[in-house]
Amino acid sequence: MKREEVLAALKAGEFDGISHTYQPYSDGYSKNSYQIEMSVSGGAIEVTKITTGKFFDGKENERFEEEKTETLSDYKAIDFIESRPYYFSQRRPDLF
């Protein structure tokens, strides 16, 4: 992957509009499951990690869902793209 060229394309808005919800996964240690959603807008990648699970409150199992959103730009965004290049390489295959 051509990191500097991908960064320039990201800042130029060439990846705007790409969004995807990745398959849920479990960490294997707890009963929680995680899912990642990403969307690209204005040269930044917004990544939302959704955690769902349940816990025992002393009487019964309670379900919960938490969302944590992080905005990635510059080299953090490039690291994200490098770890999940599929949708980005569809838009600009010459950079991958």
Sequence and secondary structure as in RCSB ss.txt:
>XXXX:A:sequence
MKREEVLAALKAGEFDGISHTYQPYSDGYSKNSYQIEMSVSGGAIEVTKITTGKFFDGKENERFEEEKTETLSDY
KAIDFIESRPYYFSQRRPDLF
>XXXX:A:secstr
  HHHHHHHHHTTTTTT EEE   EE SSSS EEEEEEEEETTEEEEEEEEEEEEE SSSEEEEEEEEEEEE HH
HHHHHHHHS HHHHHH GGG 
